[in-house]
Amino acid sequence: MGVKFKDIASPKKITIKDLDGKIIAIDAANTLYQFLSSIRQRDGTPLMDKSGRVTSHLSGILYRTSAMVEKGIKPVFVFDGISHDLKGETITKRSEIRRESEKKWKKALKKGDIEEARKYAVRSSRMSPEIVKTSKKLLNLMGIPFIQAINEGEAQASYMVQKGDAWAVASQDYDCLLFGATRIVRNLTISGNLAELELLELENLLSKLDVSREQLIDVAILAGTDFNPGVKGIGAKKGIQIIKNHQNLRNALDKLELDLKIDPQVLRDIFLKPKVIDDYQLKWEAYDQEGLIDFLCGEHDFSQERVLGALKKLKQLENTQKSLEDWF
């Protein structure tokens, strides 16, 4: 879910044409959860092959990524590594929500309440090692590069944007701003028609709020992040007022006698000094048609006609094994 910055964010509307020729670092975890949540049958049941294996994520990667490529976008997926120890409580809470939602989904199905069933089914989506493994296999076969982060995928993707190796991060979460991403594109992978895109620019947000990135991180810590629960009763808007009145988080905690339970500098360093890798390569290669047909149609019961239709959209990536310098 990430930090709740909706009330203070100022995204602007853009069109898919604005992303033509741009390298976009896609937050894989965030995107796969979208696919697993939204690509379902009417009653909330995920897409599955004849063996009962979930294929919603594979469908999303194939059809929505190929649609992006057709529009001139060069996607690179960034996968999460090992989560920070402080994220454990958040992960546990999310797991509990998913388990409870799954129970309510099955209960609604028994009652025949399709609308209620789908609502809870969406919240029950979970990421298994098998889903990550098959996602990477499909990307390889499609010729789409991916990067395995050390820790947070958002941090790695944001670093790539900071370096200029990618133009923006595609994610629904605002956390990338805290990690230093200069641009975030929202709603890119939400639907197949690639409409209702939003662009968030870090410098514009900081200027509008009249704060530094460090102060924005302090606001997030007060409001709550994936690594700390925040202070009860303080949201983003109130957090902005507090930080601007007291200059920084340390002063605010001391003067208002607030208790975070966690050293604020430890929390700041998660965003300011994340562990990232430099030795990655971005290559978009020709897709493996035979391998894709075997994997998607042979193993997972996809329609060969539909798969071939999606592959036509990947044609422009053929023989584009270029170095980063060729794109800038």
NUDREN-229945 format. One line per field, with one value per residue (C-alpha): residue in three letters; x, y, z. Coordinates in pm, 1 decimal. Example, Ala and Ser with C-alpha at 12.3 -4.5 7.8 and 13.67 -1.06 7.14 Angstrom:
// NUDREN-229945
code <- [ALA, SER]
c1 <- [1230.0, 1367.0]
c2 <- [-450.0, -106.0]
c3 <- [780.0, 714.0]
END
This chain:
// NUDREN-229945
code <- [MET, GLY, VAL, LYS, PHE, LYS, ASP, ILE, ALA, SER, PRO, LYS, LYS, ILE, THR, ILE, LYS, ASP, LEU, ASP, GLY, LYS, ILE, ILE, ALA, ILE, ASP, ALA, ALA, ASN, THR, LEU, TYR, GLN, PHE, LEU, SER, SER, ILE, ARG, GLN, ARG, ASP, GLY, THR, PRO, LEU, MET, ASP, LYS, SER, GLY, ARG, VAL, THR, SER, HIS, LEU, SER, GLY, ILE, LEU, TYR, ARG, THR, SER, ALA, MET, VAL, GLU, LYS, GLY, ILE, LYS, PRO, VAL, PHE, VAL, PHE, ASP, GLY, ILE, SER, HIS, ASP, LEU, LYS, GLY, GLU, THR, ILE, THR, LYS, ARG, SER, GLU, ILE, ARG, ARG, GLU, SER, GLU, LYS, LYS, TRP, LYS, LYS, ALA, LEU, LYS, LYS, GLY, ASP, ILE, GLU, GLU, ALA, ARG, LYS, TYR, ALA, VAL, ARG, SER, SER, ARG, MET, SER, PRO, GLU, ILE, VAL, LYS, THR, SER, LYS, LYS, LEU, LEU, ASN, LEU, MET, GLY, ILE, PRO, PHE, ILE, GLN, ALA, ILE, ASN, GLU, GLY, GLU, ALA, GLN, ALA, SER, TYR, MET, VAL, GLN, LYS, GLY, ASP, ALA, TRP, ALA, VAL, ALA, SER, GLN, ASP, TYR, ASP, CYS, LEU, LEU, PHE, GLY, ALA, THR, ARG, ILE, VAL, ARG, ASN, LEU, THR, ILE, SER, GLY, ASN, LEU, ALA, GLU, LEU, GLU, LEU, LEU, GLU, LEU, GLU, ASN, LEU, LEU, SER, LYS, LEU, ASP, VAL, SER, ARG, GLU, GLN, LEU, ILE, ASP, VAL, ALA, ILE, LEU, ALA, GLY, THR, ASP, PHE, ASN, PRO, GLY, VAL, LYS, GLY, ILE, GLY, ALA, LYS, LYS, GLY, ILE, GLN, ILE, ILE, LYS, ASN, HIS, GLN, ASN, LEU, ARG, ASN, ALA, LEU, ASP, LYS, LEU, GLU, LEU, ASP, LEU, LYS, ILE, ASP, PRO, GLN, VAL, LEU, ARG, ASP, ILE, PHE, LEU, LYS, PRO, LYS, VAL, ILE, ASP, ASP, TYR, GLN, LEU, LYS, TRP, GLU, ALA, TYR, ASP, GLN, GLU, GLY, LEU, ILE, ASP, PHE, LEU, CYS, GLY, GLU, HIS, ASP, PHE, SER, GLN, GLU, ARG, VAL, LEU, GLY, ALA, LEU, LYS, LYS, LEU, LYS, GLN, LEU, GLU, ASN, THR, GLN, LYS, SER, LEU, GLU, ASP, TRP, PHE]
c1 <- [0.0, 281.6, 265.5, -70.6, 7.9, -309.3, -422.2, -103.1, 2.9, -53.8, -44.7, -106.0, -287.0, -74.9, -143.7, 27.7, 191.5, 389.9, 567.0, 662.3, 1027.9, 1063.1, 1223.4, 987.4, 1100.6, 798.4, 754.0, 699.5, 544.2, 296.5, 207.5, 173.5, -63.3, -271.2, -287.5, -371.1, -642.1, -807.0, -772.2, -1035.9, -1363.0, -1688.4, -1717.7, -1360.2, -1200.7, -853.5, -770.2, -630.2, -507.5, -646.9, -411.8, -551.0, -243.1, -314.3, -241.7, -384.8, -33.2, 82.0, -216.2, -139.3, 228.9, 161.0, -128.1, -66.8, 308.9, 271.4, 21.9, 282.5, 551.1, 318.2, 282.8, 659.5, 731.6, 1043.8, 951.8, 1192.0, 1049.1, 1213.1, 1149.1, 1169.7, 1457.0, 1471.3, 1246.3, 1384.8, 1332.6, 1106.7, 864.1, 779.1, 479.0, 333.0, 378.9, 211.5, -86.9, -128.8, -119.2, -390.0, -606.3, -565.4, -654.3, -962.8, -1065.1, -1031.4, -1267.1, -1523.7, -1486.8, -1566.2, -1854.5, -2001.3, -1965.2, -2165.6, -2439.9, -2435.5, -2349.8, -2126.8, -2065.2, -1962.5, -1749.8, -1550.8, -1491.2, -1325.2, -1153.8, -960.1, -827.7, -721.8, -453.6, -118.0, 224.2, 381.9, 738.7, 588.4, 413.6, 740.8, 928.4, 678.9, 662.1, 1037.6, 1026.7, 759.1, 950.1, 1261.1, 1067.9, 916.3, 1258.6, 1169.2, 1450.2, 1401.7, 1620.2, 1633.1, 1669.8, 1867.0, 1587.9, 1295.6, 1214.4, 1083.0, 1422.7, 1603.8, 1359.1, 1385.0, 1763.6, 1748.2, 1536.7, 1776.0, 2065.3, 1878.7, 1866.6, 1486.6, 1252.8, 1002.9, 886.7, 548.8, 379.2, 60.6, 258.5, 393.9, 692.9, 906.8, 904.8, 1064.2, 1326.1, 1411.3, 1237.6, 1205.3, 894.1, 620.3, 366.5, 44.1, -225.6, 3.6, -68.5, -418.1, -606.2, -535.4, -637.9, -354.8, -588.3, -617.5, -243.0, -105.0, 243.7, 390.9, 709.7, 912.2, 1046.9, 701.7, 560.9, 843.9, 804.7, 429.1, 461.7, 771.8, 964.4, 1283.2, 1288.5, 1421.5, 1127.3, 886.6, 1034.5, 979.7, 615.0, 579.8, 731.4, 480.9, 189.3, 311.8, 507.4, 555.7, 833.2, 656.3, 294.6, 333.1, 171.8, -198.8, -407.5, -142.8, -197.0, -4.8, -163.0, -115.2, 233.4, 328.4, 219.4, 409.9, 735.1, 722.0, 653.3, 940.0, 1184.6, 1247.5, 1119.0, 1357.5, 1243.7, 879.3, 913.1, 1087.4, 859.6, 531.4, 644.1, 560.0, 692.0, 769.7, 909.1, 1177.1, 1484.1, 1377.8, 1725.5, 1695.9, 1369.5, 1515.1, 1811.4, 1578.6, 1474.2, 1792.7, 2049.2, 1883.6, 2089.9, 2081.9, 2279.3, 2468.1, 2573.5, 2251.3, 2198.3, 1892.5, 1843.0, 1520.1, 1556.6, 1354.6, 1083.6, 1101.0, 780.4, 828.1, 913.6, 615.3, 370.2, 508.2, 500.4, 169.9, -35.1, 125.3, 175.9, -89.7, -370.8, -362.4, -530.0, -261.5, -450.2, -457.1, -92.3, 14.7, -192.0, -8.2, 329.5, 266.8, 277.6, 627.8, 768.4, 944.5, 1163.6, 1318.1, 1688.7, 1706.8, 1991.7, 2133.3, 2343.0, 2213.2, 2412.2, 2209.4, 1893.9, 2021.9]
c2 <- [0.0, 236.7, 586.2, 765.4, 1081.9, 1106.4, 1421.0, 1612.5, 1468.7, 1678.8, 1445.4, 1578.4, 1399.4, 1266.7, 1051.0, 741.3, 951.2, 1131.1, 801.6, 717.8, 612.1, 629.6, 362.3, 291.4, 99.0, -103.3, -185.2, -558.9, -641.7, -355.7, -445.6, -820.3, -757.6, -541.2, -824.2, -1083.4, -858.8, -727.4, -1004.8, -1239.1, -1396.6, -1223.6, -1403.8, -1314.8, -1646.7, -1585.0, -1708.2, -2060.9, -2331.9, -2686.1, -2786.9, -2517.9, -2294.1, -1919.5, -1744.4, -1394.5, -1251.1, -1417.2, -1274.7, -927.0, -944.2, -1070.3, -850.6, -527.8, -526.2, -595.3, -306.9, -78.8, -189.9, -129.2, 231.8, 281.1, 224.3, 28.0, -147.9, -299.0, -485.5, -449.9, -727.7, -705.0, -865.7, -930.0, -693.5, -473.4, -614.5, -321.8, -420.0, -742.1, -597.9, -457.6, -790.2, -974.6, -737.9, -769.4, -1149.0, -1138.1, -913.6, -1152.4, -1457.9, -1287.8, -1163.0, -1512.6, -1647.6, -1374.5, -1435.9, -1807.5, -1728.4, -1482.1, -1741.2, -1991.8, -1731.8, -1656.5, -1289.8, -1235.3, -864.5, -919.9, -1219.0, -1021.9, -738.4, -971.3, -1181.5, -876.3, -823.1, -1187.6, -1178.6, -1314.2, -1341.8, -1685.3, -1776.8, -1965.2, -1651.6, -1457.1, -1742.5, -1779.5, -1401.4, -1383.8, -1678.6, -1508.0, -1179.0, -1364.1, -1531.2, -1195.6, -1030.2, -784.3, -712.3, -742.5, -659.7, -838.5, -580.9, -645.5, -514.2, -294.4, -298.7, 57.9, 173.0, 7.6, 143.4, 493.0, 473.3, 388.9, 698.9, 912.2, 786.4, 861.9, 497.4, 510.2, 803.5, 717.0, 447.4, 289.8, 225.4, 304.7, 371.1, 710.8, 556.4, 600.7, 976.3, 909.4, 687.5, 979.8, 893.8, 1216.5, 1087.2, 833.7, 722.6, 595.5, 375.0, 250.7, -116.9, -79.5, -146.1, -265.4, 61.8, 254.3, 544.7, 785.4, 808.8, 1036.7, 1179.4, 1278.9, 1485.4, 1505.2, 1856.5, 1994.2, 1836.2, 1962.4, 2311.4, 2312.4, 2197.2, 2412.5, 2127.7, 1935.9, 1565.9, 1498.5, 1685.6, 1493.6, 1173.0, 1308.1, 1375.5, 1018.0, 880.3, 1077.4, 963.6, 603.4, 400.1, 31.5, 40.7, 216.1, 273.5, 649.3, 861.4, 814.7, 1105.3, 1244.1, 1222.9, 1374.6, 1721.5, 1752.8, 1606.5, 1881.2, 2149.7, 1989.2, 1948.4, 2299.4, 2442.9, 2250.6, 2225.3, 1853.6, 1536.0, 1533.7, 1879.6, 1785.2, 1467.9, 1652.6, 1957.0, 1771.6, 1477.1, 1223.7, 868.6, 681.6, 373.0, 358.3, 576.9, 830.2, 827.2, 453.4, 518.5, 808.4, 598.3, 335.4, 596.2, 801.4, 519.9, 208.2, -84.9, -90.0, -250.8, -76.2, -370.3, -417.7, -425.8, -308.0, -505.8, -554.3, -861.9, -1054.6, -1269.2, -1648.5, -1742.5, -2117.8, -2090.3, -1864.1, -2093.8, -2393.0, -2210.9, -2024.4, -2253.8, -2589.8, -2551.8, -2296.8, -2341.1, -1994.2, -1943.1, -1965.3, -1717.8, -1456.6, -1513.4, -1467.1, -1149.4, -1011.5, -1107.8, -893.3, -593.0, -692.5, -687.4, -354.2, -496.2, -749.1, -698.4, -401.0, -534.7, -191.5, -52.0, 217.9, 480.9, 412.6, 528.9, 862.4]
c3 <- [0.0, 77.7, 218.9, 194.8, -1.0, -206.3, -22.8, -98.3, -433.2, -744.4, -1044.1, -1391.5, -1669.6, -1953.5, -2256.6, -2380.5, -2652.5, -2381.4, -2307.9, -2665.4, -2675.9, -2296.6, -2079.4, -1789.9, -1479.8, -1370.4, -1002.5, -1055.6, -717.2, -738.5, -1097.1, -1041.0, -750.5, -985.4, -1237.4, -972.6, -827.5, -1142.0, -1400.3, -1263.6, -1356.1, -1265.4, -929.5, -836.1, -927.2, -1076.9, -1424.8, -1404.2, -1636.9, -1645.0, -1363.6, -1133.8, -1153.2, -1143.3, -1473.6, -1413.5, -1381.7, -1702.8, -1887.1, -1754.6, -1845.3, -2196.9, -2305.8, -2116.3, -2166.7, -2538.8, -2557.4, -2397.4, -2640.0, -2934.5, -2815.5, -2813.5, -2443.2, -2344.8, -2018.2, -1766.7, -1467.3, -1125.5, -871.3, -493.1, -308.3, 66.0, 259.4, 535.0, 885.0, 973.7, 698.4, 880.8, 1067.0, 744.2, 565.7, 852.4, 852.3, 476.8, 503.7, 770.1, 551.7, 257.2, 466.3, 610.0, 265.8, 123.4, 391.0, 314.5, -60.0, -23.0, 210.5, -41.4, -318.6, -116.5, -70.5, -441.3, -383.9, -687.5, -630.2, -268.4, -368.6, -623.4, -375.0, -127.7, -394.7, -511.7, -159.1, -124.5, -396.4, -286.4, -443.4, -436.2, -535.2, -830.4, -954.1, -941.2, -1112.5, -1397.9, -1441.1, -1494.1, -1734.7, -1943.6, -1954.0, -2070.4, -2350.2, -2450.6, -2467.4, -2191.3, -1940.5, -1566.4, -1268.0, -934.7, -656.6, -339.3, -118.3, -222.7, -592.2, -558.6, -436.6, -727.7, -984.3, -832.7, -846.8, -1216.9, -1277.4, -1071.3, -1285.8, -1606.2, -1712.3, -1700.1, -1751.4, -1477.9, -1238.6, -1311.9, -978.0, -788.0, -469.0, -371.2, -192.7, -503.0, -437.2, -98.4, -263.8, -493.4, -820.1, -1016.8, -1195.0, -1125.1, -1384.6, -1230.2, -1389.9, -1668.1, -1604.4, -1457.8, -1782.4, -2132.1, -2296.5, -2124.0, -2045.0, -1749.9, -1699.7, -1428.8, -1390.6, -1055.1, -1060.2, -741.8, -793.0, -867.1, -552.9, -333.0, -478.4, -426.0, -65.5, -5.4, 156.4, 83.5, 0.0, 350.2, 499.0, 275.5, 416.8, 768.4, 680.1, 556.6, 876.1, 1084.6, 868.1, 847.8, 594.7, 518.1, 778.5, 1067.3, 1173.0, 1211.9, 1481.4, 1544.7, 1422.8, 1187.9, 813.6, 525.7, 547.1, 921.7, 888.4, 641.7, 888.5, 1174.5, 981.2, 837.6, 1183.2, 1346.5, 1051.1, 1093.7, 1252.0, 1548.1, 1661.3, 1613.3, 1818.6, 2101.3, 2117.3, 2069.8, 2286.2, 2016.3, 2029.9, 1708.2, 1883.7, 1609.7, 1566.7, 1298.4, 1141.9, 1082.2, 899.2, 700.8, 588.5, 441.1, 185.6, 161.4, 161.1, 14.0, -109.2, -488.6, -769.8, -1050.3, -1264.0, -1459.0, -1832.6, -2022.4, -2342.0, -2532.0, -2747.0, -3003.3, -2850.1, -2860.0, -3041.9, -3012.3, -2643.5, -2575.4, -2751.4, -2561.4, -2225.3, -2253.6, -2476.3, -2402.6, -2027.3, -1931.4, -2184.2, -2342.4, -2679.7, -2947.5, -3166.7, -2890.2, -2801.0, -3161.6, -3175.1, -2873.6, -3019.5, -3327.1, -3093.4, -2981.1, -3335.3, -3295.1, -3017.8, -3255.3, -3315.5, -3079.3, -2868.6, -2803.7, -2523.7, -2293.2, -2480.7, -2793.6, -2623.5, -2485.3]
END
